Structures are given as C-alpha cells and as structure tokens.
C-alpha cells in the first residue's frame, strides 16, 4: 500500500494527489477515494493512462482496474490545519516528499493557483467536467516526477528555491546534524526509480547502493537495495546488506524475510529459523514465514513441527492453496488419509490448476476406495499436463485392472508424492500466472541459490523477454546451454532471442548447430531460411527452404514461403509454380491466392485469372486491406479506374499507412485526372518510403520514381493555374 500510494502521487501529480487517496488494492482492482464530485469525470477520463503508468512504475502488472469512490469526508476529520499534507507513510523514511501545502488543499476549487481559472471554475461549477478534464490532463503530464529530456522543453526560468535538495543543503549549512537527510541520497533514489521503470535492474541496484551509502540509516532504502540485490542474484552482498540493516532495524520484516529465505536456501537452518521467527513475532497475521519455516522443518525431518507451521498458515490465511497442500502432505505422511483428502480438496478448489495438489488428491481418493473420483482427477491432470506419462500409464492400468492394492512399506505412498517441498518454485509460478513478474523473479533467484534446478532459467528468460530485456533472457539461455549443450529446444530458442534482439547473424550459426545435431528436422531448415531471409540473403534462404520441402513435402506454408523468396530473387516462374502448389495442398490459402493474383496484375497478364484469385482470397478474408489493394490494382490494370479507386479506398480503411497503397492511389487518381489528389497521394507515399524500411513488410516504391511522378503532376497543376 505504501508503494502504491507513493507512486499514485508521482503519477497523478501533487494537485490530484491532494484530492484523492488509495483505500485498498485487491485482486486486480485499485480503490481510490475522491474528495469532490467535480474531480470524478477527469479522473475517470484519465483512468487508462493512470493504470498504464502505475503498472510501469510499480511492476504491479496485475493492476487492471481503478474504481473511484466519492468520499465527502475526505480529508479525514481531525486533521485540523497541519503545515503540510503528506502521503500516509512514505516508502522511504526520512525522504518525505511535500505533496501540497495546506493553502492548496483548502477547498477543491481554491487549491487552483491561477486566479482567472479559479473564477471560471467557480462560476461554471455545474459544467466543470470539461474544464477539470483539461486541467487534470495538464496536471498528469506536468507533475510526472521523472521525464525524458526529449519529451519536454524546460521553461526559460526555473525556480529551484523550494526544491528538496536546496532546502536540505541550506539546513545543513546551519551546522552539523541540522539536516534530516543527505540530498544526494534522494537524487540516487529518484534515479533508481527511473531505472526501475525501464526494468534496468543493474542501474537501479547501483543507484540504491549509492543512496544507502549517503543515507545508511534510511530503512526503506535498505529494503529496496536488498530486493534489487536479490533480483540480480548478488547473494553475498545481499546477506551483508540485510545483516547491516538489521543492526539498525532489528524488527524490519522485509530484511528478516529476505535474509531467512537466502539462509534457508543455503542450508543454514538455525539462522533461517531465527529470522523467520522475527517476522512472525512482528507480523503474526502473515502466512509466508510460517509456510517457509514449515518447509524447513520438512527438510530437517521434523514433521510434527512442520505440521504445526502449516496449521498456522491455514489459520491466518484460509485461502492459501499452498498451506492446505502442505498440510495435506503431512496428514498423508502420518496416515491421516481422510484429513489429507480434505486439505487437498481445499487446495485445488482455491487453485484448480495446482497439479501437485491434484495428483496427491487423486492418489488419496484411490487409496480410500473412491476409484471413480480418482479417475476423474487423473483425467483432469492429463488435461493440465498432457505429456505426463506416469499419470497416463497409471490411469490406463486402473482402467484395465482396477485400483492396485497399496504395498505395505511406507504406507504405499509413492516417493514422488513425498519429495522435498519446492515452495519457492510454486510461489514463483503463482506470481508468474498473475503477471507479477518482478516478484516471480525474486522467488526464482532463491531457487538458484540451491544450484539444483534448471526450471527457473526458462521462466526467468521468458520474464525478461516480456519486460523487454532480451539481453538478460539470452544470459539465462546461455546458462541453460551449459547445462544441456545438446538440447535442440535451448539452441533454437537462443537463436530466436538473438533474432528478436536484432542480431540475426548470431542466430544463423546457432540454427546450423541445431541442424548438425538433428539433420532430419525440416523445421530447423525452415528457421534457417527465415533467418537468411531477414538478412536478405536470398540464395541460402532458397536453398534452406528447398531442403525443408525435401524433408516435408506436404506443408503448404513451405511452398508459399519459397514462392515469396523466389519472387524477391526475380524468379517469377518458380514463384508462381510454388504458389500454385501451396494452393493445391490448401485451397483456402488466402495469402497464396492474393500473391498469385497480384503477380499476374504486375505482369499485366492473365488478369481474369488474377481477378479470380483475389475474389477467392477476399472470400476468406473480406476485410484484408492488402487483398483489397491487390483487387484495386487488378481493376486498374484492366482499365477500370473507378472500380479500382473504390477498392483502394476500402483498403485504406483496413490498413495502416502504407507507401505502396498510396502509390497505387496516386496512379489511379492520375488516370482519372484528379491531379491534386494524385499529387497528395504520391507525396504521402514518398514520405512513408523515406522512413526506415523495417517499418514495412514487402515491397517499397522507388523514391526516384515517386519524385518523377510528383514533378510531372505539379507541372500539370501549374499549367492549369
């Protein structure tokens, strides 16, 4: 809540922060109280922008909705007239940010400093929504704490006299100890927030280091540094930061929890238990410390103590599926099958895709003689994990021979059901499913401390890819490659990441390495062809695609892509043959129909055939703008410019601005003697063509040809004048 409150103020700016406050966050919804009804309309209008900015700044990707509620008692009674209004509790003690002075808060309209605007709002309070919307929009933009240089121009004169840094420096000049905090710490804190916003984890961590160095007793800064060191996997430094912080703040829950998690992962159970105890003493209503402490006891073989910890989890948080699952495991271990069934049922009711809990439930039902229910659970498991061979084989055995009698040893419990708990993996998976990617990264890093798992690297790479950090994703796959050097999946995914990162030249040797491991894999040759195609290396691309077809001659997409490659290489007959083969294999291949029709139109031959192919393509995709453009061009070639113009105009509705389409539009207008319209269309085409070629797929007009057309039509227009 403190984190969200702080970033709410940064996002909406000081004036809107003065008339609103966060009341809660649950599920995907942020609840915000608003002081006056005149502010409801502008805030609602800015809702989506606020959500996007809040998600970007805080990492709370689960935030989907904001609900505004009118609160006539806002600000709360009893505030009187304090010198300033600040956020409920700043996220970094000692770094309080003045939001507004009391003079600004006195009344919803009186807070506005511009006297003329204030008078207008007072006179038109009944119709204030529109004006307030404009005002709120300007506030949202102007009060962003961190903006990029290119996004605004600074005013000619800037008054820094009231800035935090200047005020603190003046206070410190009065004598030692006069200042509350070093302003350099605040600077690095803001720089860290800026880096966090762009998921630049390394920069954020470094700035938090600097902030703590300048202000070592700032509790919140130590928390943030510890969290970022965990995300970066800097475990030794993390332990040092936490231990030093706990000397200042021995009851800090965040530092105790992180340190306990790391020590537990390193096998230092005694110290880990002590720090988990500190957390539960400070926050007895939290479940995480009880849960993880219980898993420690399981690892130590102290099952009765583990059972008590898991009982505490479900007591303080009845909706925690992991708590019920682990409690059920301990009931199962002690032979209490009926109690175990209840816990597993509760767990899967709270999290239906919880595979481990459902597998435990199926086994318990089977042992209790509830075979039909067990079979139902096994079938659900196969829907969740179609490749689970163990479950599939067991289900087939039940169907053929009935439920087997349990062996005498270990109460018949399969060892895989009583393996050591992997709480951090399960917690990370839950965060991942909820799109809370940064929290998920922290849990995966704790798993990596044990150095016994490969799964985290895959999901961590996926998270980095989602966050736009392809370099970090590649690092994770480099680690995986060392673990599994012969894995085709790892090598090809690395090639994909390099391609996405704009380094296709690095991707090609990786694909070739995969081909050397598995030479009969047609999809690898297909990938190699696409990589060469991205670099416009058409000859090796054609060769690779032909090899893919040799290995798999019944895939229509291969013929289509080979045809496209041959067309780019100038081999039109070969291109047409491959497009025809694609259509033979798949008569509904709309792109192949469009391609054939457009090629016939470009050559000015077989225009009736071209028209037939385009009609078939549009029958499959009637709103495809590029198909409509092709149809218009065919009509133009057939000498029917009015029909052509109609189709081109429809095409422009369904496509983004495209240089080829505007070139065609100019040609059609010119043929209809609409010279002014032709000039405008060609100028637009030239402007789009001069942009980066990567912005468009397919062909591009020749700028020289376009300029000649523009000069020609301009001469005609000048003569007309």
FENPE-V230592 format. One record per backbone hydrogen bond with DSSP energy under -0.5 kcal/mol. CO is the residue of the C=O (numbers start at 1). NH is the residue of the N-H. E is the energy in kcal/mol with one decimal. If there is no record, write none. Layout:
# FENPE-V230592
CO:NH:E ; CO:NH:E
This chain:
# FENPE-V230592
1:5:-2.9 ; 2:6:-2.6 ; 3:7:-2.1 ; 4:8:-2.1 ; 5:9:-1.9 ; 6:10:-1.8 ; 7:11:-2.2 ; 8:12:-2.5 ; 9:13:-1.6 ; 10:145:-0.5 ; 12:16:-0.5 ; 13:17:-2.2 ; 14:18:-1.1 ; 15:19:-0.6 ; 16:19:-0.7 ; 17:20:-0.8 ; 19:35:-2.4 ; 21:33:-2.9 ; 24:31:-3.0 ; 26:28:-0.6 ; 26:29:-2.6 ; 28:64:-2.7 ; 28:65:-2.4 ; 29:26:-2.1 ; 29:31:-0.5 ; 30:32:-0.5 ; 30:67:-2.7 ; 31:23:-3.0 ; 31:24:-1.3 ; 32:69:-2.6 ; 33:21:-2.0 ; 34:71:-3.2 ; 36:39:-1.7 ; 37:40:-1.1 ; 37:41:-0.6 ; 39:43:-1.9 ; 40:44:-2.6 ; 41:45:-2.3 ; 42:46:-1.6 ; 44:47:-1.2 ; 46:50:-2.6 ; 47:51:-2.6 ; 48:52:-2.4 ; 49:53:-2.3 ; 50:54:-3.0 ; 51:55:-2.6 ; 52:56:-2.0 ; 53:57:-2.4 ; 54:58:-2.6 ; 55:59:-1.7 ; 59:61:-2.0 ; 60:63:-1.9 ; 65:30:-2.5 ; 66:68:-0.6 ; 67:32:-2.7 ; 69:34:-2.6 ; 71:74:-1.7 ; 76:79:-1.0 ; 83:102:-1.0 ; 84:86:-0.5 ; 85:99:-1.0 ; 85:100:-1.0 ; 91:93:-0.5 ; 92:95:-2.3 ; 96:98:-0.6 ; 100:85:-1.8 ; 101:104:-1.0 ; 101:105:-1.0 ; 102:106:-1.1 ; 105:107:-1.5 ; 107:111:-0.8 ; 109:112:-1.7 ; 113:115:-0.7 ; 114:118:-2.4 ; 115:119:-2.2 ; 116:120:-2.1 ; 117:121:-2.6 ; 118:122:-2.1 ; 119:123:-2.4 ; 120:124:-2.5 ; 122:125:-0.9 ; 124:127:-1.7 ; 125:128:-1.1 ; 127:131:-0.5 ; 128:132:-3.6 ; 129:133:-2.1 ; 130:134:-1.7 ; 131:135:-2.6 ; 132:136:-3.4 ; 133:137:-2.5 ; 134:138:-2.2 ; 135:139:-2.3 ; 136:140:-2.7 ; 137:141:-1.7 ; 138:142:-2.9 ; 139:143:-2.2 ; 141:144:-1.0 ; 148:151:-1.9 ; 149:152:-1.0 ; 158:160:-0.8 ; 160:163:-1.8 ; 163:167:-2.3 ; 164:168:-2.6 ; 165:169:-2.5 ; 166:170:-2.3 ; 167:171:-1.9 ; 168:172:-2.5 ; 169:173:-1.7 ; 170:174:-0.5 ; 171:174:-1.2 ; 172:175:-1.5 ; 175:178:-1.8 ; 182:185:-1.3 ; 182:186:-1.0 ; 183:187:-2.0 ; 184:188:-2.2 ; 185:189:-2.0 ; 186:190:-2.3 ; 187:191:-2.3 ; 188:192:-2.3 ; 189:193:-2.1 ; 190:194:-2.2 ; 191:195:-2.2 ; 192:196:-2.6 ; 193:197:-2.0 ; 194:198:-1.0 ; 195:200:-2.9 ; 196:199:-1.9 ; 199:201:-1.5 ; 200:204:-2.4 ; 201:205:-2.7 ; 202:206:-2.3 ; 203:207:-2.4 ; 204:208:-2.3 ; 205:209:-2.1 ; 206:210:-2.0 ; 207:211:-2.6 ; 208:212:-2.5 ; 209:213:-2.3 ; 210:214:-2.0 ; 211:215:-1.5 ; 215:218:-1.8 ; 217:219:-0.9 ; 218:222:-1.7 ; 219:223:-1.9 ; 220:224:-2.3 ; 221:225:-2.5 ; 222:226:-2.5 ; 223:227:-2.4 ; 224:228:-2.2 ; 225:229:-2.4 ; 226:230:-1.9 ; 227:231:-2.1 ; 228:232:-1.8 ; 229:233:-0.7 ; 229:234:-2.3 ; 230:233:-0.9 ; 233:235:-1.6 ; 234:238:-2.0 ; 235:239:-2.5 ; 236:240:-1.8 ; 237:241:-2.6 ; 238:242:-2.5 ; 239:243:-2.7 ; 240:244:-2.4 ; 241:245:-2.3 ; 242:246:-2.4 ; 243:247:-0.9 ; 244:247:-0.5 ; 244:248:-0.9 ; 245:248:-0.5 ; 245:249:-3.0 ; 249:252:-2.0 ; 252:256:-2.1 ; 253:257:-2.8 ; 254:258:-2.6 ; 255:259:-2.3 ; 256:260:-2.4 ; 257:261:-2.6 ; 258:262:-2.3 ; 259:263:-2.7 ; 260:264:-2.5 ; 261:265:-2.0 ; 262:266:-1.6 ; 263:268:-2.8 ; 264:267:-1.3 ; 267:269:-1.5 ; 268:272:-2.1 ; 269:273:-2.9 ; 270:274:-1.7 ; 271:275:-1.9 ; 272:276:-2.4 ; 273:277:-2.4 ; 274:278:-1.7 ; 275:279:-1.7 ; 276:280:-2.4 ; 277:281:-2.4 ; 278:282:-1.8 ; 279:283:-3.2 ; 283:286:-1.8 ; 287:291:-2.6 ; 288:292:-2.7 ; 289:293:-2.1 ; 290:294:-2.1 ; 291:295:-1.8 ; 292:296:-1.6 ; 293:297:-2.0 ; 294:298:-1.9 ; 295:299:-2.1 ; 296:300:-1.9 ; 297:301:-0.5 ; 297:302:-2.5 ; 298:301:-1.3 ; 301:303:-1.2 ; 302:306:-1.8 ; 303:307:-2.5 ; 304:308:-1.9 ; 305:309:-2.0 ; 306:310:-2.4 ; 307:311:-2.2 ; 308:312:-1.8 ; 309:313:-1.7 ; 310:314:-2.0 ; 311:315:-1.3 ; 312:316:-2.4 ; 313:317:-2.4 ; 317:320:-1.8 ; 319:321:-0.8 ; 320:324:-1.6 ; 321:325:-2.1 ; 322:326:-2.8 ; 323:327:-2.2 ; 324:328:-2.3 ; 325:329:-1.9 ; 326:330:-1.8 ; 327:331:-2.1 ; 328:332:-2.5 ; 329:333:-2.4 ; 330:334:-1.8 ; 331:336:-2.6 ; 332:335:-1.3 ; 335:337:-1.7 ; 336:340:-2.4 ; 337:341:-2.6 ; 338:342:-1.8 ; 339:343:-2.0 ; 340:344:-2.7 ; 341:345:-2.6 ; 342:346:-2.1 ; 343:347:-2.3 ; 344:348:-2.4 ; 345:349:-1.7 ; 346:350:-1.6 ; 347:351:-1.9 ; 351:354:-2.1 ; 353:355:-1.3 ; 354:358:-2.1 ; 355:359:-2.5 ; 356:360:-2.2 ; 357:361:-2.4 ; 358:362:-2.5 ; 359:363:-2.1 ; 360:364:-2.5 ; 361:365:-2.7 ; 362:366:-2.0 ; 363:367:-2.1 ; 364:368:-1.8 ; 365:370:-2.5 ; 366:369:-1.3 ; 369:371:-1.4 ; 370:374:-2.2 ; 371:375:-2.9 ; 372:376:-1.9 ; 373:377:-2.1 ; 374:378:-2.6 ; 375:379:-2.4 ; 376:380:-2.0 ; 377:381:-2.3 ; 378:382:-2.0 ; 379:383:-1.4 ; 380:384:-1.8 ; 381:385:-3.0 ; 385:388:-2.0 ; 387:389:-1.5 ; 388:392:-2.1 ; 389:393:-2.9 ; 390:394:-2.2 ; 391:395:-2.6 ; 392:396:-2.2 ; 393:397:-2.1 ; 394:398:-2.1 ; 395:399:-2.2 ; 396:400:-1.7 ; 397:401:-3.1 ; 397:402:-0.5 ; 398:402:-1.9 ; 408:411:-1.2 ; 409:412:-2.5 ; 410:413:-2.1 ; 412:414:-0.6 ; 414:417:-1.5 ; 415:418:-1.6 ; 422:426:-1.9 ; 423:427:-3.1 ; 424:428:-2.7 ; 425:429:-2.1 ; 426:430:-1.9 ; 427:431:-2.4 ; 428:432:-2.6 ; 429:433:-2.5 ; 430:434:-1.6 ; 431:436:-2.8 ; 432:435:-1.6 ; 435:437:-1.3 ; 436:440:-2.0 ; 437:441:-2.3 ; 438:442:-1.6 ; 439:443:-1.7 ; 440:444:-2.3 ; 441:445:-2.2 ; 442:446:-1.5 ; 443:447:-1.5 ; 444:448:-1.9 ; 445:449:-1.0 ; 446:450:-0.6 ; 447:450:-1.1 ; 447:451:-0.5 ; 447:452:-0.6 ; 448:451:-0.6 ; 454:457:-1.0 ; 454:458:-0.9 ; 455:458:-0.6 ; 455:459:-1.6 ; 456:460:-3.0 ; 457:461:-2.2 ; 458:462:-1.9 ; 459:463:-2.3 ; 460:464:-2.7 ; 461:465:-2.3 ; 462:466:-2.3 ; 463:467:-2.3 ; 464:469:-2.9 ; 465:468:-1.2 ; 468:470:-1.0 ; 469:473:-1.9 ; 470:474:-2.5 ; 471:475:-1.6 ; 472:476:-1.8 ; 473:477:-1.8 ; 474:478:-2.1 ; 475:479:-1.8 ; 476:480:-2.0 ; 477:481:-2.2 ; 478:482:-1.4 ; 479:483:-1.4 ; 480:484:-2.8 ; 484:487:-1.7 ; 486:488:-0.6 ; 487:491:-2.1 ; 488:492:-2.8 ; 489:493:-2.1 ; 490:494:-2.1 ; 491:495:-2.1 ; 492:496:-2.2 ; 493:497:-2.4 ; 494:498:-2.4 ; 495:499:-2.2 ; 496:500:-2.6 ; 497:501:-1.8 ; 498:503:-3.1 ; 499:502:-1.8 ; 503:506:-0.8 ; 503:507:-1.1 ; 504:508:-1.8 ; 505:509:-0.7 ; 506:510:-0.9 ; 507:511:-2.2 ; 508:512:-2.4 ; 509:513:-2.1 ; 510:514:-2.1 ; 511:515:-2.3 ; 512:516:-1.9 ; 513:517:-1.2 ; 514:518:-2.3 ; 518:521:-1.5 ; 520:522:-0.8 ; 521:524:-0.7 ; 521:525:-1.1 ; 522:526:-2.1 ; 523:527:-2.3 ; 524:528:-2.3 ; 525:529:-2.4 ; 526:530:-2.2 ; 527:531:-2.2 ; 528:532:-2.3 ; 529:533:-2.4 ; 530:534:-2.1 ; 531:535:-1.0 ; 532:537:-2.9 ; 533:536:-1.6 ; 536:538:-1.3 ; 537:541:-1.6 ; 538:542:-2.8 ; 539:543:-2.2 ; 540:544:-2.4 ; 541:545:-2.3 ; 542:546:-2.3 ; 543:547:-1.7 ; 544:548:-1.9 ; 545:549:-2.1 ; 546:550:-2.0 ; 547:551:-1.7 ; 548:552:-1.7 ; 552:555:-0.7 ; 554:556:-0.7 ; 555:558:-0.9 ; 555:559:-1.1 ; 556:560:-2.1 ; 557:561:-2.5 ; 558:562:-2.4 ; 559:563:-2.6 ; 560:564:-2.2 ; 561:565:-2.2 ; 562:566:-2.6 ; 563:567:-2.2 ; 564:568:-1.9 ; 565:569:-1.8 ; 566:571:-2.9 ; 567:570:-1.2 ; 570:572:-1.3 ; 571:575:-2.0 ; 572:576:-2.6 ; 573:577:-2.2 ; 574:578:-2.0 ; 575:579:-2.1 ; 576:580:-2.4 ; 577:581:-2.0 ; 578:582:-2.1 ; 579:583:-1.9 ; 580:584:-2.1 ; 581:585:-2.0 ; 582:586:-1.9 ; 586:589:-2.0 ; 588:590:-1.7 ; 589:593:-1.9 ; 590:594:-2.5 ; 591:595:-2.6 ; 592:596:-2.5 ; 593:597:-2.5 ; 594:598:-2.7 ; 595:599:-2.4 ; 596:600:-2.5 ; 597:601:-2.0 ; 598:602:-2.5 ; 599:603:-1.9 ; 600:604:-0.9 ; 600:605:-1.8 ; 606:610:-2.6 ; 607:611:-2.5 ; 608:612:-2.1 ; 609:613:-2.4 ; 610:614:-2.2 ; 611:615:-2.2 ; 612:616:-1.8 ; 613:617:-2.3 ; 614:618:-2.7 ; 615:619:-1.6 ; 616:620:-1.0 ; 617:620:-0.6 ; 617:621:-2.4 ; 621:624:-1.5 ; 623:625:-0.8 ; 624:628:-2.0 ; 625:629:-2.1 ; 626:630:-2.2 ; 627:631:-2.5 ; 628:632:-2.6 ; 629:633:-2.3 ; 630:634:-2.0 ; 631:635:-2.2 ; 632:636:-2.1 ; 633:637:-2.3 ; 634:638:-1.9 ; 635:640:-2.8 ; 636:639:-1.4 ; 640:644:-2.1 ; 641:645:-2.9 ; 642:646:-2.0 ; 643:647:-2.0 ; 644:648:-2.5 ; 645:649:-2.5 ; 646:650:-1.6 ; 647:651:-2.3 ; 648:652:-1.8 ; 649:653:-0.6 ; 650:653:-1.0 ; 650:654:-0.8 ; 651:654:-0.8 ; 651:655:-0.6 ; 658:662:-1.9 ; 659:663:-1.9 ; 660:664:-2.6 ; 661:665:-2.4 ; 662:666:-2.3 ; 663:667:-2.1 ; 664:668:-2.4 ; 665:669:-2.6 ; 666:670:-2.4 ; 667:671:-2.0 ; 668:672:-1.4 ; 669:674:-3.1 ; 670:673:-1.6 ; 673:675:-1.4 ; 674:678:-2.3 ; 675:679:-2.5 ; 676:680:-2.1 ; 677:681:-2.3 ; 678:682:-2.5 ; 679:683:-2.4 ; 680:684:-2.1 ; 681:685:-2.3 ; 682:686:-2.6 ; 683:687:-2.3 ; 684:688:-2.4 ; 685:689:-2.3 ; 686:690:-1.8 ; 688:691:-0.9 ; 692:695:-1.7 ; 693:696:-1.8 ; 701:703:-0.6 ; 702:706:-2.2 ; 703:707:-2.5 ; 704:708:-2.3 ; 705:709:-2.1 ; 706:710:-2.5 ; 707:711:-2.7 ; 708:712:-2.2 ; 709:713:-2.5 ; 710:714:-2.3 ; 711:715:-1.9 ; 712:716:-1.6 ; 713:717:-2.4 ; 714:718:-2.4 ; 715:719:-2.2 ; 716:720:-1.9 ; 717:721:-1.4
